[in-house]
Amino acid sequence: MRCRLSQVGSVFVNTISNAAILHFGDNRDGANLKSRVLAVQRTLAAFGSDEFRYESYALFARPLPVSPAPAGPRAVFRSECAPIEVGEVNVVGLSAGSHFRIGCGGPETAETRIVNIRNALPGIDPPVEVEFK
Amino acid sequence: MALFDQMNVYNEPVKIGSIRILGVSSSSSLLIGDTQSMTLYSYFDTPPESVIVGPLAPLPELPEEGE
């Protein structure tokens, strides 16, 4: 991919977290983003299960879908160093394997897997009795 | 014989005034520029026994039986 000249006036990004990238300019090798999130908020006890490992959930063992081969004729891209001019960018948040780039490059690969278990029932006591000694 | 043996793509200058975005998340991409390939995955798996912790939308009252 040929280079480009990127000119940016002002950029405001409040938060970048969880394998996110903010990138200005060109990139030759691309980006590979991964983010695995396992959020558990329990009120109901789940004894007997190892629920804090990625291996305990089939979602993290699920094979990634494979993109089909590009069909059609061969594509040739020409940039001729055409400039990119950006005036103002205002982003509140970049998160969970997301990517923001001004420039050219690639290939881009991102993967995010989230398991979010929430059993917090307001106003309901847990059905497990705990004896405090 | 193929009609087209090669496709030529000319990336011309890009000029952007202002962009306002609330959030980019879960294997999403905001790209001002060029790329030849982009592969993005995102899974979200919530077990059926879970509940959403937060404000609930008000539901209408059920009609009384016998009406």
N, CA and C atoms of all chains as a GROMACS GRO file, in nm:
protein
  600
    1MET      N    1   0.085  -0.119   0.000
    1MET     CA    2   0.000   0.000   0.000
    1MET      C    3   0.088   0.124   0.000
    2ARG      N    4   0.064   0.212  -0.094
    2ARG     CA    5   0.145   0.332  -0.103
    2ARG      C    6   0.113   0.428   0.011
    3CYS      N    7   0.206   0.516   0.034
    3CYS     CA    8   0.192   0.606   0.149
    3CYS      C    9   0.097   0.720   0.113
    4ARG      N   10   0.053   0.783   0.218
    4ARG     CA   11  -0.028   0.903   0.205
    4ARG      C   12   0.022   1.006   0.304
    5LEU      N   13  -0.006   1.129   0.277
    5LEU     CA   14   0.025   1.236   0.371
    5LEU      C   15  -0.102   1.269   0.448
    6SER      N   16  -0.099   1.248   0.579
    6SER     CA   17  -0.217   1.270   0.663
    6SER      C   18  -0.200   1.401   0.739
    7GLN      N   19  -0.297   1.488   0.727
    7GLN     CA   20  -0.298   1.614   0.799
    7GLN      C   21  -0.423   1.620   0.884
    8VAL      N   22  -0.406   1.637   1.013
    8VAL     CA   23  -0.518   1.635   1.106
    8VAL      C   24  -0.517   1.766   1.184
    9GLY      N   25  -0.631   1.830   1.190
    9GLY     CA   26  -0.639   1.956   1.263
    9GLY      C   27  -0.640   1.934   1.413
   10SER      N   28  -0.744   1.870   1.464
   10SER     CA   29  -0.753   1.843   1.607
   10SER      C   30  -0.827   1.713   1.628
   11VAL      N   31  -0.785   1.638   1.728
   11VAL     CA   32  -0.848   1.511   1.764
   11VAL      C   33  -0.868   1.510   1.914
   12PHE      N   34  -0.987   1.478   1.957
   12PHE     CA   35  -1.015   1.460   2.099
   12PHE      C   36  -1.072   1.320   2.118
   13VAL      N   37  -1.004   1.239   2.196
   13VAL     CA   38  -1.052   1.106   2.231
   13VAL      C   39  -1.050   1.097   2.383
   14ASN      N   40  -1.162   1.069   2.441
   14ASN     CA   41  -1.170   1.068   2.588
   14ASN      C   42  -1.106   0.942   2.647
   15THR      N   43  -1.137   0.825   2.593
   15THR     CA   44  -1.092   0.701   2.655
   15THR      C   45  -1.050   0.601   2.547
   16ILE      N   46  -0.936   0.537   2.568
   16ILE     CA   47  -0.894   0.425   2.484
   16ILE      C   48  -0.863   0.309   2.578
   17SER      N   49  -0.930   0.198   2.562
   17SER     CA   50  -0.911   0.088   2.657
   17SER      C   51  -0.937  -0.044   2.588
   18ASN      N   52  -0.897  -0.153   2.654
   18ASN     CA   53  -0.927  -0.290   2.612
   18ASN      C   54  -0.884  -0.318   2.468
   19ALA      N   55  -0.754  -0.314   2.445
   19ALA     CA   56  -0.696  -0.351   2.316
   19ALA      C   57  -0.748  -0.264   2.202
   20ALA      N   58  -0.761  -0.138   2.226
   20ALA     CA   59  -0.799  -0.043   2.121
   20ALA      C   60  -0.675   0.034   2.076
   21ILE      N   61  -0.680   0.083   1.955
   21ILE     CA   62  -0.565   0.153   1.896
   21ILE      C   63  -0.613   0.284   1.835
   22LEU      N   64  -0.540   0.389   1.863
   22LEU     CA   65  -0.556   0.516   1.793
   22LEU      C   66  -0.428   0.540   1.716
   23HIS      N   67  -0.439   0.548   1.585
   23HIS     CA   68  -0.320   0.545   1.499
   23HIS      C   69  -0.327   0.658   1.398
   24PHE      N   70  -0.221   0.738   1.395
   24PHE     CA   71  -0.210   0.843   1.294
   24PHE      C   72  -0.099   0.803   1.197
   25GLY      N   73  -0.129   0.811   1.070
   25GLY     CA   74  -0.028   0.783   0.970
   25GLY      C   75  -0.043   0.645   0.910
   26ASP      N   76   0.054   0.607   0.829
   26ASP     CA   77   0.047   0.480   0.755
   26ASP      C   78   0.099   0.366   0.840
   27ASN      N   79   0.062   0.246   0.800
   27ASN     CA   80   0.103   0.127   0.871
   27ASN      C   81   0.130   0.018   0.768
   28ARG      N   82   0.247  -0.041   0.776
   28ARG     CA   83   0.283  -0.140   0.677
   28ARG      C   84   0.242  -0.281   0.717
   29ASP      N   85   0.250  -0.311   0.847
   29ASP     CA   86   0.226  -0.447   0.894
   29ASP      C   87   0.084  -0.469   0.944
   30GLY      N   88   0.002  -0.370   0.940
   30GLY     CA   89  -0.134  -0.388   0.985
   30GLY      C   90  -0.146  -0.390   1.136
   31ALA      N   91  -0.260  -0.433   1.184
   31ALA     CA   92  -0.285  -0.438   1.328
   31ALA      C   93  -0.361  -0.565   1.359
   32ASN      N   94  -0.331  -0.625   1.472
   32ASN     CA   95  -0.398  -0.747   1.518
   32ASN      C   96  -0.448  -0.721   1.660
   33LEU      N   97  -0.576  -0.706   1.675
   33LEU     CA   98  -0.635  -0.667   1.803
   33LEU      C   99  -0.712  -0.783   1.862
   34LYS      N  100  -0.696  -0.806   1.989
   34LYS     CA  101  -0.772  -0.909   2.058
   34LYS      C  102  -0.820  -0.855   2.192
   35SER      N  103  -0.934  -0.894   2.233
   35SER     CA  104  -0.985  -0.852   2.362
   35SER      C  105  -1.077  -0.961   2.415
   36ARG      N  106  -1.046  -1.020   2.524
   36ARG     CA  107  -1.130  -1.124   2.583
   36ARG      C  108  -1.183  -1.072   2.714
   37VAL      N  109  -1.309  -1.065   2.728
   37VAL     CA  110  -1.372  -1.006   2.845
   37VAL      C  111  -1.457  -1.112   2.912
   38LEU      N  112  -1.446  -1.128   3.038
   38LEU     CA  113  -1.528  -1.220   3.114
   38LEU      C  114  -1.578  -1.144   3.237
   39ALA      N  115  -1.697  -1.095   3.233
   39ALA     CA  116  -1.751  -1.013   3.340
   39ALA      C  117  -1.854  -1.095   3.417
   40VAL      N  118  -1.838  -1.110   3.543
   40VAL     CA  119  -1.929  -1.189   3.626
   40VAL      C  120  -1.975  -1.101   3.741
   41GLN      N  121  -2.102  -1.090   3.756
   41GLN     CA  122  -2.159  -1.018   3.869
   41GLN      C  123  -2.264  -1.108   3.932
   42ARG      N  124  -2.230  -1.172   4.039
   42ARG     CA  125  -2.313  -1.276   4.095
   42ARG      C  126  -2.384  -1.228   4.221
   43THR      N  127  -2.506  -1.266   4.236
   43THR     CA  128  -2.573  -1.267   4.365
   43THR      C  129  -2.609  -1.411   4.400
   44LEU      N  130  -2.641  -1.488   4.295
   44LEU     CA  131  -2.669  -1.629   4.315
   44LEU      C  132  -2.538  -1.707   4.308
   45ALA      N  133  -2.515  -1.790   4.405
   45ALA     CA  134  -2.392  -1.867   4.407
   45ALA      C  135  -2.398  -1.979   4.303
   46ALA      N  136  -2.286  -2.009   4.242
   46ALA     CA  137  -2.276  -2.118   4.146
   46ALA      C  138  -2.159  -2.205   4.188
   47PHE      N  139  -2.182  -2.286   4.289
   47PHE     CA  140  -2.077  -2.374   4.336
   47PHE      C  141  -2.061  -2.492   4.240
   48GLY      N  142  -1.943  -2.545   4.238
   48GLY     CA  143  -1.916  -2.663   4.157
   48GLY      C  144  -1.881  -2.636   4.013
   49SER      N  145  -1.874  -2.510   3.975
   49SER     CA  146  -1.834  -2.478   3.838
   49SER      C  147  -1.718  -2.379   3.841
   50ASP      N  148  -1.624  -2.405   3.756
   50ASP     CA  149  -1.508  -2.317   3.746
   50ASP      C  150  -1.541  -2.210   3.644
   51GLU      N  151  -1.599  -2.105   3.688
   51GLU     CA  152  -1.655  -2.006   3.596
   51GLU      C  153  -1.563  -1.888   3.571
   52PHE      N  154  -1.441  -1.893   3.619
   52PHE     CA  155  -1.352  -1.779   3.603
   52PHE      C  156  -1.236  -1.810   3.509
   53ARG      N  157  -1.252  -1.908   3.428
   53ARG     CA  158  -1.152  -1.940   3.327
   53ARG      C  159  -1.215  -1.930   3.189
   54TYR      N  160  -1.134  -1.885   3.093
   54TYR     CA  161  -1.184  -1.878   2.956
   54TYR      C  162  -1.217  -2.018   2.903
   55GLU      N  163  -1.142  -2.117   2.948
   55GLU     CA  164  -1.163  -2.252   2.896
   55GLU      C  165  -1.296  -2.311   2.940
   56SER      N  166  -1.360  -2.250   3.039
   56SER     CA  167  -1.486  -2.304   3.087
   56SER      C  168  -1.603  -2.268   2.996
   57TYR      N  169  -1.581  -2.185   2.898
   57TYR     CA  170  -1.690  -2.139   2.814
   57TYR      C  171  -1.661  -2.176   2.668
   58ALA      N  172  -1.762  -2.230   2.604
   58ALA     CA  173  -1.745  -2.274   2.465
   58ALA      C  174  -1.726  -2.157   2.370
   59LEU      N  175  -1.761  -2.040   2.415
   59LEU     CA  176  -1.748  -1.924   2.327
   59LEU      C  177  -1.602  -1.898   2.290
   60PHE      N  178  -1.512  -1.922   2.385
   60PHE     CA  179  -1.371  -1.892   2.360
   60PHE      C  180  -1.301  -2.003   2.282
   61ALA      N  181  -1.365  -2.117   2.269
   61ALA     CA  182  -1.310  -2.226   2.189
   61ALA      C  183  -1.373  -2.233   2.051
   62ARG      N  184  -1.466  -2.146   2.027
   62ARG     CA  185  -1.536  -2.148   1.899
   62ARG      C  186  -1.441  -2.102   1.788
   63PRO      N  187  -1.432  -2.178   1.679
   63PRO     CA  188  -1.340  -2.138   1.571
   63PRO      C  189  -1.388  -2.011   1.502
   64LEU      N  190  -1.290  -1.932   1.462
   64LEU     CA  191  -1.322  -1.807   1.394
   64LEU      C  192  -1.370  -1.835   1.252
   65PRO      N  193  -1.466  -1.761   1.206
   65PRO     CA  194  -1.511  -1.781   1.068
   65PRO      C  195  -1.402  -1.743   0.969
   66VAL      N  196  -1.398  -1.819   0.863
   66VAL     CA  197  -1.294  -1.798   0.762
   66VAL      C  198  -1.355  -1.720   0.646
   67SER      N  199  -1.287  -1.614   0.609
   67SER     CA  200  -1.336  -1.531   0.499
   67SER      C  201  -1.316  -1.605   0.367
   68PRO      N  202  -1.411  -1.597   0.279
   68PRO     CA  203  -1.393  -1.662   0.149
   68PRO      C  204  -1.286  -1.589   0.068
   69ALA      N  205  -1.230  -1.662  -0.024
   69ALA     CA  206  -1.126  -1.604  -0.108
   69ALA      C  207  -1.187  -1.494  -0.195
   70PRO      N  208  -1.112  -1.387  -0.215
   70PRO     CA  209  -1.168  -1.277  -0.296
   70PRO      C  210  -1.194  -1.323  -0.438
   71ALA      N  211  -1.314  -1.294  -0.483
   71ALA     CA  212  -1.353  -1.334  -0.617
   71ALA      C  213  -1.329  -1.218  -0.714
   72GLY      N  214  -1.328  -1.249  -0.839
   72GLY     CA  215  -1.314  -1.145  -0.940
   72GLY      C  216  -1.170  -1.124  -0.981
   73PRO      N  217  -1.147  -1.022  -1.058
   73PRO     CA  218  -1.012  -0.997  -1.110
   73PRO      C  219  -0.919  -0.944  -1.002
   74ARG      N  220  -0.793  -0.947  -1.030
   74ARG     CA  221  -0.693  -0.895  -0.938
   74ARG      C  222  -0.706  -0.742  -0.930
   75ALA      N  223  -0.696  -0.693  -0.807
   75ALA     CA  224  -0.712  -0.548  -0.784
   75ALA      C  225  -0.576  -0.486  -0.758
   76VAL      N  226  -0.552  -0.374  -0.821
   76VAL     CA  227  -0.429  -0.297  -0.801
   76VAL      C  228  -0.469  -0.160  -0.748
   77PHE      N  229  -0.416  -0.126  -0.630
   77PHE     CA  230  -0.451  -0.001  -0.565
   77PHE      C  231  -0.339   0.100  -0.585
   78ARG      N  232  -0.375   0.219  -0.620
   78ARG     CA  233  -0.278   0.327  -0.639
   78ARG      C  234  -0.324   0.448  -0.559
   79SER      N  235  -0.235   0.497  -0.472
   79SER     CA  236  -0.268   0.616  -0.394
   79SER      C  237  -0.198   0.739  -0.448
   80GLU      N  238  -0.079   0.724  -0.501
   80GLU     CA  239  -0.003   0.836  -0.556
   80GLU      C  240   0.016   0.946  -0.454
   81CYS      N  241   0.028   0.905  -0.329
   81CYS     CA  242   0.051   0.999  -0.219
   81CYS      C  243  -0.056   1.107  -0.212
   82ALA      N  244  -0.180   1.072  -0.245
   82ALA     CA  245  -0.288   1.169  -0.233
   82ALA      C  246  -0.310   1.201  -0.086
   83PRO      N  247  -0.322   1.326  -0.050
   83PRO     CA  248  -0.328   1.360   0.092
   83PRO      C  249  -0.464   1.329   0.153
   84ILE      N  250  -0.461   1.312   0.284
   84ILE     CA  251  -0.582   1.298   0.365
   84ILE      C  252  -0.587   1.419   0.457
   85GLU      N  253  -0.690   1.497   0.446
   85GLU     CA  254  -0.704   1.616   0.529
   85GLU      C  255  -0.826   1.598   0.618
   86VAL      N  256  -0.805   1.607   0.746
   86VAL     CA  257  -0.913   1.590   0.844
   86VAL      C  258  -0.915   1.715   0.930
   87GLY      N  259  -1.030   1.773   0.945
   87GLY     CA  260  -1.041   1.895   1.025
   87GLY      C  261  -1.047   1.867   1.173
   88GLU      N  262  -1.156   1.804   1.218
   88GLU     CA  263  -1.176   1.783   1.361
   88GLU      C  264  -1.241   1.648   1.383
   89VAL      N  265  -1.193   1.574   1.482
   89VAL     CA  266  -1.249   1.444   1.518
   89VAL      C  267  -1.274   1.444   1.667
   90ASN      N  268  -1.390   1.405   1.707
   90ASN     CA  269  -1.429   1.401   1.848
   90ASN      C  270  -1.488   1.264   1.877
   91VAL      N  271  -1.418   1.183   1.952
   91VAL     CA  272  -1.463   1.048   1.986
   91VAL      C  273  -1.464   1.034   2.136
   92VAL      N  274  -1.572   0.986   2.189
   92VAL     CA  275  -1.581   0.970   2.334
   92VAL      C  276  -1.504   0.846   2.379
   93GLY      N  277  -1.520   0.734   2.309
   93GLY     CA  278  -1.456   0.614   2.359
   93GLY      C  279  -1.416   0.517   2.249
   94LEU      N  280  -1.299   0.455   2.268
   94LEU     CA  281  -1.254   0.344   2.185
   94LEU      C  282  -1.230   0.227   2.279
   95SER      N  283  -1.292   0.113   2.251
   95SER     CA  284  -1.282   0.005   2.348
   95SER      C  285  -1.302  -0.129   2.280
   96ALA      N  286  -1.261  -0.235   2.350
   96ALA     CA  287  -1.289  -0.374   2.312
   96ALA      C  288  -1.243  -0.407   2.171
   97GLY      N  289  -1.114  -0.395   2.146
   97GLY     CA  290  -1.060  -0.435   2.018
   97GLY      C  291  -1.104  -0.347   1.903
   98SER      N  292  -1.122  -0.221   1.927
   98SER     CA  293  -1.160  -0.129   1.820
   98SER      C  294  -1.038  -0.052   1.771
   99HIS      N  295  -1.054   0.009   1.659
   99HIS     CA  296  -0.939   0.065   1.588
   99HIS      C  297  -0.980   0.195   1.520
  100PHE      N  298  -0.898   0.296   1.540
  100PHE     CA  299  -0.921   0.425   1.475
  100PHE      C  300  -0.790   0.468   1.411
  101ARG      N  301  -0.792   0.480   1.283
  101ARG     CA  302  -0.668   0.517   1.214
  101ARG      C  303  -0.696   0.619   1.106
  102ILE      N  304  -0.604   0.714   1.098
  102ILE     CA  305  -0.605   0.810   0.987
  102ILE      C  306  -0.480   0.783   0.907
  103GLY      N  307  -0.496   0.722   0.792
  103GLY     CA  308  -0.382   0.684   0.711
  103GLY      C  309  -0.417   0.560   0.632
  104CYS      N  310  -0.319   0.496   0.575
  104CYS     CA  311  -0.345   0.375   0.499
  104CYS      C  312  -0.253   0.263   0.547
  105GLY      N  313  -0.295   0.142   0.523
  105GLY     CA  314  -0.217   0.027   0.568
  105GLY      C  315  -0.304  -0.095   0.574
  106GLY      N  316  -0.266  -0.187   0.654
  106GLY     CA  317  -0.341  -0.310   0.669
  106GLY      C  318  -0.249  -0.431   0.656
  107PRO      N  319  -0.299  -0.551   0.671
  107PRO     CA  320  -0.439  -0.586   0.695
  107PRO      C  321  -0.479  -0.567   0.841
  108GLU      N  322  -0.606  -0.543   0.862
  108GLU     CA  323  -0.659  -0.521   0.995
  108GLU      C  324  -0.731  -0.648   1.041
  109THR      N  325  -0.701  -0.692   1.160
  109THR     CA  326  -0.766  -0.809   1.218
  109THR      C  327  -0.802  -0.778   1.361
  110ALA      N  328  -0.925  -0.800   1.398
  110ALA     CA  329  -0.971  -0.773   1.535
  110ALA      C  330  -1.060  -0.887   1.580
  111GLU      N  331  -1.052  -0.920   1.707
  111GLU     CA  332  -1.130  -1.030   1.765
  111GLU      C  333  -1.172  -0.991   1.905
  112THR      N  334  -1.296  -1.001   1.936
  112THR     CA  335  -1.347  -0.970   2.069
  112THR      C  336  -1.444  -1.079   2.109
  113ARG      N  337  -1.429  -1.134   2.226
  113ARG     CA  338  -1.523  -1.234   2.276
  113ARG      C  339  -1.562  -1.193   2.417
  114ILE      N  340  -1.684  -1.179   2.445
  114ILE     CA  341  -1.731  -1.131   2.573
  114ILE      C  342  -1.832  -1.231   2.629
  115VAL      N  343  -1.816  -1.271   2.749
  115VAL     CA  344  -1.919  -1.348   2.820
  115VAL      C  345  -1.960  -1.263   2.938
  116ASN      N  346  -2.080  -1.227   2.949
  116ASN     CA  347  -2.125  -1.134   3.052
  116ASN      C  348  -2.234  -1.203   3.134
  117ILE      N  349  -2.200  -1.252   3.248
  117ILE     CA  350  -2.294  -1.325   3.334
  117ILE      C  351  -2.342  -1.231   3.441
  118ARG      N  352  -2.467  -1.209   3.451
  118ARG     CA  353  -2.520  -1.118   3.551
  118ARG      C  354  -2.637  -1.185   3.619
  119ASN      N  355  -2.624  -1.219   3.741
  119ASN     CA  356  -2.733  -1.280   3.815
  119ASN      C  357  -2.776  -1.195   3.932
  120ALA      N  358  -2.739  -1.071   3.933
  120ALA     CA  359  -2.775  -0.984   4.044
  120ALA      C  360  -2.923  -0.949   4.034
  121LEU      N  361  -3.001  -1.010   4.119
  121LEU     CA  362  -3.144  -0.983   4.122
  121LEU      C  363  -3.174  -0.890   4.237
  122PRO      N  364  -3.210  -0.768   4.213
  122PRO     CA  365  -3.233  -0.674   4.324
  122PRO      C  366  -3.356  -0.714   4.404
  123GLY      N  367  -3.340  -0.713   4.533
  123GLY     CA  368  -3.452  -0.743   4.621
  123GLY      C  369  -3.473  -0.891   4.646
  124ILE      N  370  -3.388  -0.975   4.589
  124ILE     CA  371  -3.401  -1.119   4.609
  124ILE      C  372  -3.276  -1.168   4.679
  125ASP      N  373  -3.294  -1.232   4.792
  125ASP     CA  374  -3.181  -1.282   4.866
  125ASP      C  375  -3.126  -1.406   4.798
  126PRO      N  376  -2.997  -1.430   4.809
  126PRO     CA  377  -2.944  -1.552   4.750
  126PRO      C  378  -3.001  -1.675   4.819
  127PRO      N  379  -3.035  -1.778   4.745
  127PRO     CA  380  -3.098  -1.895   4.805
  127PRO      C  381  -2.999  -1.987   4.876
  128VAL      N  382  -2.882  -1.940   4.902
  128VAL     CA  383  -2.781  -2.021   4.968
  128VAL      C  384  -2.761  -1.967   5.108
  129GLU      N  385  -2.776  -2.051   5.204
  129GLU     CA  386  -2.758  -2.008   5.343
  129GLU      C  387  -2.613  -2.032   5.384
  130VAL      N  388  -2.554  -1.928   5.436
  130VAL     CA  389  -2.414  -1.936   5.477
  130VAL      C  390  -2.409  -1.923   5.628
  131GLU      N  391  -2.342  -2.016   5.689
  131GLU     CA  392  -2.327  -2.012   5.834
  131GLU      C  393  -2.196  -1.943   5.871
  132PHE      N  394  -2.206  -1.834   5.942
  132PHE     CA  395  -2.086  -1.763   5.986
  132PHE      C  396  -2.047  -1.814   6.124
  133LYS      N  397  -1.925  -1.853   6.138
  133LYS     CA  398  -1.876  -1.903   6.267
  133LYS      C  399  -1.795  -1.796   6.339
  134MET      N  400  -1.258  -1.680  -2.150
  134MET     CA  401  -1.170  -1.565  -2.132
  134MET      C  402  -1.240  -1.462  -2.045
  135ALA      N  403  -1.171  -1.412  -1.944
  135ALA     CA  404  -1.231  -1.317  -1.852
  135ALA      C  405  -1.245  -1.181  -1.919
  136LEU      N  406  -1.352  -1.111  -1.882
  136LEU     CA  407  -1.373  -0.978  -1.939
  136LEU      C  408  -1.271  -0.879  -1.884
  137PHE      N  409  -1.241  -0.891  -1.754
  137PHE     CA  410  -1.146  -0.799  -1.691
  137PHE      C  411  -1.037  -0.881  -1.623
  138ASP      N  412  -0.916  -0.854  -1.658
  138ASP     CA  413  -0.804  -0.923  -1.595
  138ASP      C  414  -0.753  -0.849  -1.473
  139GLN      N  415  -0.779  -0.721  -1.466
  139GLN     CA  416  -0.724  -0.642  -1.356
  139GLN      C  417  -0.814  -0.523  -1.331
  140MET      N  418  -0.834  -0.494  -1.200
  140MET     CA  419  -0.913  -0.378  -1.162
  140MET      C  420  -0.820  -0.275  -1.098
  141ASN      N  421  -0.820  -0.157  -1.152
  141ASN     CA  422  -0.736  -0.050  -1.100
  141ASN      C  423  -0.817   0.040  -1.009
  142VAL      N  424  -0.769   0.058  -0.889
  142VAL     CA  425  -0.836   0.143  -0.789
  142VAL      C  426  -0.744   0.261  -0.761
  143TYR      N  427  -0.792   0.380  -0.786
  143TYR     CA  428  -0.713   0.502  -0.762
  143TYR      C  429  -0.768   0.570  -0.637
  144ASN      N  430  -0.687   0.576  -0.536
  144ASN     CA  431  -0.727   0.641  -0.412
  144ASN      C  432  -0.696   0.790  -0.422
  145GLU      N  433  -0.800   0.866  -0.437
  145GLU     CA  434  -0.784   1.011  -0.456
  145GLU      C  435  -0.778   1.080  -0.320
  146PRO      N  436  -0.749   1.209  -0.320
  146PRO     CA  437  -0.743   1.281  -0.192
  146PRO      C  438  -0.874   1.274  -0.114
  147VAL      N  439  -0.860   1.271   0.017
  147VAL     CA  440  -0.974   1.264   0.109
  147VAL      C  441  -0.973   1.390   0.193
  148LYS      N  442  -1.085   1.455   0.203
  148LYS     CA  443  -1.093   1.577   0.283
  148LYS      C  444  -1.219   1.568   0.370
  149ILE      N  445  -1.201   1.578   0.499
  149ILE     CA  446  -1.310   1.562   0.596
  149ILE      C  447  -1.314   1.686   0.684
  150GLY      N  448  -1.433   1.736   0.706
  150GLY     CA  449  -1.447   1.855   0.790
  150GLY      C  450  -1.450   1.821   0.938
  151SER      N  451  -1.557   1.757   0.983
  151SER     CA  452  -1.572   1.731   1.126
  151SER      C  453  -1.642   1.598   1.147
  152ILE      N  454  -1.598   1.521   1.247
  152ILE     CA  455  -1.657   1.392   1.281
  152ILE      C  456  -1.683   1.391   1.430
  153ARG      N  457  -1.802   1.353   1.471
  153ARG     CA  458  -1.834   1.336   1.612
  153ARG      C  459  -1.890   1.196   1.630
  154ILE      N  460  -1.826   1.116   1.716
  154ILE     CA  461  -1.866   0.978   1.739
  154ILE      C  462  -1.874   0.954   1.888
  155LEU      N  463  -1.978   0.885   1.929
  155LEU     CA  464  -1.993   0.856   2.072
  155LEU      C  465  -1.903   0.740   2.114
  156GLY      N  466  -1.900   0.634   2.036
  156GLY     CA  467  -1.819   0.522   2.078
  156GLY      C  468  -1.787   0.429   1.963
  157VAL      N  469  -1.669   0.368   1.967
  157VAL     CA  470  -1.627   0.265   1.872
  157VAL      C  471  -1.588   0.145   1.957
  158SER      N  472  -1.659   0.035   1.944
  158SER     CA  473  -1.636  -0.074   2.038
  158SER      C  474  -1.660  -0.208   1.972
  159SER      N  475  -1.612  -0.313   2.036
  159SER     CA  476  -1.636  -0.453   1.997
  159SER      C  477  -1.593  -0.480   1.854
  160SER      N  478  -1.463  -0.479   1.832
  160SER     CA  479  -1.406  -0.511   1.701
  160SER      C  480  -1.464  -0.424   1.591
  161SER      N  481  -1.474  -0.297   1.618
  161SER     CA  482  -1.519  -0.203   1.517
  161SER      C  483  -1.400  -0.119   1.472
  162SER      N  484  -1.416  -0.053   1.360
  162SER     CA  485  -1.305   0.023   1.305
  162SER      C  486  -1.356   0.153   1.248
  163LEU      N  487  -1.286   0.259   1.280
  163LEU     CA  488  -1.309   0.389   1.218
  163LEU      C  489  -1.183   0.419   1.137
  164LEU      N  490  -1.197   0.412   1.007
  164LEU     CA  491  -1.081   0.424   0.921
  164LEU      C  492  -1.100   0.542   0.826
  165ILE      N  493  -1.008   0.637   0.834
  165ILE     CA  494  -1.003   0.746   0.737
  165ILE      C  495  -0.877   0.720   0.655
  166GLY      N  496  -0.893   0.652   0.545
  166GLY     CA  497  -0.776   0.615   0.466
  166GLY      C  498  -0.806   0.492   0.384
  167ASP      N  499  -0.706   0.406   0.369
  167ASP     CA  500  -0.719   0.292   0.280
  167ASP      C  501  -0.672   0.165   0.350
  168THR      N  502  -0.729   0.056   0.310
  168THR     CA  503  -0.679  -0.076   0.348
  168THR      C  504  -0.726  -0.175   0.244
  169GLN      N  505  -0.650  -0.282   0.230
  169GLN     CA  506  -0.688  -0.383   0.131
  169GLN      C  507  -0.772  -0.493   0.192
  170SER      N  508  -0.753  -0.520   0.317
  170SER     CA  509  -0.833  -0.624   0.381
  170SER      C  510  -0.859  -0.586   0.525
  171MET      N  511  -0.974  -0.626   0.573
  171MET     CA  512  -1.014  -0.598   0.710
  171MET      C  513  -1.100  -0.714   0.759
  172THR      N  514  -1.060  -0.778   0.865
  172THR     CA  515  -1.131  -0.892   0.921
  172THR      C  516  -1.162  -0.862   1.066
  173LEU      N  517  -1.286  -0.849   1.100
  173LEU     CA  518  -1.327  -0.811   1.235
  173LEU      C  519  -1.424  -0.915   1.287
  174TYR      N  520  -1.403  -0.961   1.409
  174TYR     CA  521  -1.492  -1.056   1.473
  174TYR      C  522  -1.545  -0.993   1.602
  175SER      N  523  -1.657  -1.036   1.647
  175SER     CA  524  -1.709  -0.994   1.776
  175SER      C  525  -1.812  -1.095   1.822
  176TYR      N  526  -1.799  -1.146   1.940
  176TYR     CA  527  -1.896  -1.238   1.997
  176TYR      C  528  -1.950  -1.175   2.125
  177PHE      N  529  -2.069  -1.199   2.155
  177PHE     CA  530  -2.126  -1.161   2.284
  177PHE      C  531  -2.216  -1.273   2.329
  178ASP      N  532  -2.182  -1.339   2.433
  178ASP     CA  533  -2.255  -1.458   2.478
  178ASP      C  534  -2.300  -1.436   2.620
  179THR      N  535  -2.425  -1.422   2.641
  179THR     CA  536  -2.480  -1.408   2.775
  179THR      C  537  -2.567  -1.528   2.802
  180PRO      N  538  -2.541  -1.603   2.905
  180PRO     CA  539  -2.624  -1.720   2.932
  180PRO      C  540  -2.769  -1.682   2.958
  181PRO      N  541  -2.860  -1.772   2.931
  181PRO     CA  542  -3.002  -1.736   2.944
  181PRO      C  543  -3.047  -1.713   3.087
  182GLU      N  544  -2.967  -1.761   3.184
  182GLU     CA  545  -3.012  -1.739   3.322
  182GLU      C  546  -2.976  -1.602   3.375
  183SER      N  547  -2.907  -1.524   3.298
  183SER     CA  548  -2.866  -1.393   3.346
  183SER      C  549  -2.978  -1.291   3.327
  184VAL      N  550  -2.963  -1.182   3.395
  184VAL     CA  551  -3.060  -1.074   3.384
  184VAL      C  552  -2.984  -0.945   3.358
  185ILE      N  553  -3.054  -0.847   3.311
  185ILE     CA  554  -2.993  -0.717   3.286
  185ILE      C  555  -3.010  -0.632   3.411
  186VAL      N  556  -2.900  -0.585   3.464
  186VAL     CA  557  -2.904  -0.500   3.581
  186VAL      C  558  -2.911  -0.356   3.534
  187GLY      N  559  -3.022  -0.292   3.562
  187GLY     CA  560  -3.035  -0.154   3.518
  187GLY      C  561  -3.180  -0.112   3.519
  188PRO      N  562  -3.206   0.007   3.474
  188PRO     CA  563  -3.346   0.053   3.473
  188PRO      C  564  -3.428  -0.026   3.374
  189LEU      N  565  -3.547  -0.062   3.415
  189LEU     CA  566  -3.636  -0.142   3.333
  189LEU      C  567  -3.739  -0.052   3.265
  190ALA      N  568  -3.774  -0.089   3.147
  190ALA     CA  569  -3.878  -0.014   3.076
  190ALA      C  570  -4.012  -0.043   3.141
  191PRO      N  571  -4.094   0.057   3.163
  191PRO     CA  572  -4.224   0.032   3.225
  191PRO      C  573  -4.314  -0.048   3.132
  192LEU      N  574  -4.376  -0.150   3.188
  192LEU     CA  575  -4.466  -0.234   3.111
  192LEU      C  576  -4.610  -0.199   3.145
  193PRO      N  577  -4.700  -0.213   3.051
  193PRO     CA  578  -4.841  -0.184   3.082
  193PRO      C  579  -4.898  -0.291   3.173
  194GLU      N  580  -4.998  -0.251   3.248
  194GLU     CA  581  -5.060  -0.346   3.340
  194GLU      C  582  -5.138  -0.450   3.262
  195LEU      N  583  -5.137  -0.573   3.317
  195LEU     CA  584  -5.208  -0.680   3.251
  195LEU      C  585  -5.359  -0.662   3.269
  196PRO      N  586  -5.439  -0.695   3.170
  196PRO     CA  587  -5.586  -0.684   3.186
  196PRO      C  588  -5.634  -0.792   3.285
  197GLU      N  589  -5.733  -0.755   3.360
  197GLU     CA  590  -5.786  -0.849   3.458
  197GLU      C  591  -5.860  -0.962   3.387
  198GLU      N  592  -5.855  -1.076   3.450
  198GLU     CA  593  -5.918  -1.193   3.390
  198GLU      C  594  -6.070  -1.178   3.397
  199GLY      N  595  -6.137  -1.232   3.296
  199GLY     CA  596  -6.281  -1.230   3.294
  199GLY      C  597  -6.340  -1.115   3.218
  200GLU      N  598  -6.254  -1.022   3.173
  200GLU     CA  599  -6.306  -0.910   3.097
  200GLU      C  600  -6.313  -0.943   2.948
   0.00000   0.00000   0.00000
